[in-house]
């Protein structure tokens, strides 16, 4: 432990933690996107649609349950 009891790993510069799609500021204030524009989002779309269908089925079933109990 150097520097008054502070462990060395706290004093080191953290690694570059930029993820895909994050924006970097490049010299002169320019903005540069770090991403792959050819991402395949078909699986994401199918998953979102499946969750939507499940929510609709739940609402319809609760509505019919309400109507039957009137």
N, C-alpha and C positions, 0 to 999 in steps of 0.2 A: 504494500500500500504506500503510494507516494502522495504528495500534495496534501498533507494534513489528514491522512486517514481515508481519503476517497479512493475506492477501488479503481484500477486502471481502466476497466471496461466501461465505466461511466464517463471517463474523459475522452475516450476514442470517438471519432466521428462515426455515426451510424451508417450502415450500408445503404446504398441507393434502393429505396423501397417503392419506386414508381411501378404501378401496375398498368396493364394494358388498358388504354382508353383514357388515362389521366393526361392532363395538360401540363406541359413544361413551359417555363419561361426561358427563352433562349436569348442570348445577348441582344441588347437594344430593345427589350420589351416585346419581342415577337412571340406569338403563341404558336406552339407546334403540338399537334396531336400525336400521341404514341399509340396507334391502334392499327388493327388489321381490318380494312373495310370489307373484307369478304367473309365475315362471320356467318355461319350457318345457324339461323335462329328457328328452323322448322320445329325442333323439339321443344323449344320454349313456347312457341305459338300453340302447339298441340297441348302442352301442359296447362297453359292459361285457359284454353278453351274447355278442357276437361274440368278444371276447377269451376269455371262458369256454369257448365252444365250441371254439376253437382249442386251448386248453390240454387239454381233455378228449380231443380227437382225438389230440393228441400222446401223452398218457398211454396211451390205448387201443392206439395203434400200437406203442409201446414194449413194452407188456405182451404183445401178440401176437408181436412179434419175440422176446421172451424165451421165450415158450411154444414157439415153433417151433424154437428152438435147443437145447432140453433134450434 
